């Protein structure tokens, strides 16, 4: 009987060791998952910042085109009103 108790104790110790390893792996996976979530959130924030910068650049470009074409159109209208090219 003493021999059977010793085998059971060894199996129990192995089980506890295996359980501790599994819990350690579980904590590692939780840490990795949290790190991945943080990386995803950081990527989302950076994407939003880049989108806003792109939108501002687009608006600036649109205003530049409007001013350019408006000044060309205004010059043409002024040219026609003043009498055009008189030879």
Secondary structure as the mmCIF struct_conf table of DSSP 4:
data_model
#
loop_
_struct_conf.conf_type_id
_struct_conf.id
_struct_conf.beg_label_comp_id
_struct_conf.beg_label_asym_id
_struct_conf.beg_label_seq_id
_struct_conf.end_label_comp_id
_struct_conf.end_label_asym_id
_struct_conf.end_label_seq_id
HELX_RH_AL_P HELX_RH_AL_P1 UNK A 2 UNK A 81
TURN_TY1_P TURN_TY1_P1 UNK A 82 UNK A 83
#
